[in-house]
Amino acid sequence: MSATFKTRSRAAKKAWLTRQSPKYRADQSERASKEALRAWCRHAGWKVLFFEGVTGAPRTGIVDAIIARIRRCEPDGIDIRLVQLKSGTGGLTASEIARMKCAVEDLSRDWLLAAFDGQILHFLPDIPDTKRKANKTGQRTGASRFAQSEKRTSLRWTTHAGI
């Protein structure tokens, strides 16, 4: 260790050690790769959606993000790509390629209409969701409340099956 390191405060030494840790470096690399993908998507006309846990931590699945865009000269066509972010020295393996191919094959796709009538957000057709609860009238409502403007009016959503 250098003489300068020995004269630093305990907090400075702890910060230096933190920045040298593999987890810190991996987190920095992940943030940089996400920002690079965001910047590329803005430049190239794609929208990006990252899959993260509630705390912002990356999930354990193979797909880290989805990028999508409306096709040029085809307003009803949409291009969607599943993305696995790689950064630093992390290499791509054959098993990861196979998992990505399986993820594309297992991709669920369907249409959805979301109609808001001023009070309730209606979804057509039904959205399979385990977080729904039935209210006193038997109507399914969302577990969370939504704020509408400054009134803070609670909103509920419903789904209609069989359409």
Steps between C-alpha positions, in 0.01 A plus 500: 500500500614847425571761764204703374258214573624473859424867567142485371199498731326177590198597280727570202671163542164324523376679185818404314460135603134506394591630154749215463243229583372275219134575586557876476676462167227271366230747608686787331542293186129410500395865538733601217364229269139600575577864428677403177194299389267790593713743299513267200123447513435876510729548201363206299129558571437206734328499840662301781353322803732356765394214726615563856394401847318736734836615642642565154712186507524301178281195474639151457332419168677503165310804368620830649306735275261530208542749221213584266417733213229562245618378161583764246247522216277250683307677782333182629825300509712483814856374537583352841838369616584322824833627637757353733748763610867409510773724630852487630668167450179293506499280193210344313463125545324240289254425782404870516435503126279190538310663790440816292367291211264320741388837644407618151306180432320524837408866447133556571332751273143615470299817452363714780260792511523735800202736522469761775152639568605763754462265797604151398773372269343211306711230332378290209563202486572376852856538631617199702626650826531344843487837682131565425246501780122497487317791664160479675311501168710214366679726255873445476702802598868585502692455821660842469338844490566755231507878541298707255620860479502686831173354631680176591192305394547127533447315175438134437544282196283222372542227245240339277540135410354325201550773243 
